[in-house]
């Protein structure tokens, strides 16, 4: 099964990204018979971020995080979208010519900002077409996405199917969205879904003291130290149980319900748990960040591996245009 995942170069992955996407995707990539295509969507990032140094720094951080959690670049495919931009953008143009305007006008990525069109650039408007090109360029079969991305995969199928029907042959593989209804929603510091845009995230790769400072910002109620507390209503406990063993969760629950156990104690316990749970990943991340040449080498190898696949897809569609 050919599985494809793209990640925008918008910043270092946070706890929500790691528990909700990175770790499950790495496990999926390890399954026999699965080929995983993991790419950093740095071209997409330009719709909102124009600073080259920031994009490069984010790219290295994202790559380091995936490597730290064990993504096997020899078994799978690991690359930057921009290094194959000539294929992605050429195919995007062809697909643009099969994409009706109303489809793009109804895309969530556009509609969410359509009330202030001055903030919408052409790249954002045609974002779904580049995303479609990213997918069909590599004959991807399965696209793991959240519910909010279901529409883009449906659009990809519609656009690709329009081409296939026009030439009465399977030029493009029609991908399927894989939406795990059980994907965890990771609460942020304020209880809302953890997000960079809300600035409520936890960066597990921070130095120990800085990580503790971030954890201490978790919002709690005003229940006094000596009184019992309901762990199921507490953000710290909800985060703790995502990583702790059943025995640890039971012990923490008992501490809450017994009283005499403050939220400061719980946050300290969460900090210690995270340091242990992510010990190996934190060490590997720091190693890769300190050796960007290793990241560059792995990405370059991956880019060389995917190039023949991209070339073959472009050749198929060009043949129909007699180019």
Beta strands, then each sheet from edge to edge (+ up, - down):
strand 1: 2-8
strand 2: 35-41
strand 3: 77-80
strand 4: 142-144
strand 5: 176-178
sheet 1: 1+ 2+ 3+
sheet 2: 4+ 5+
end
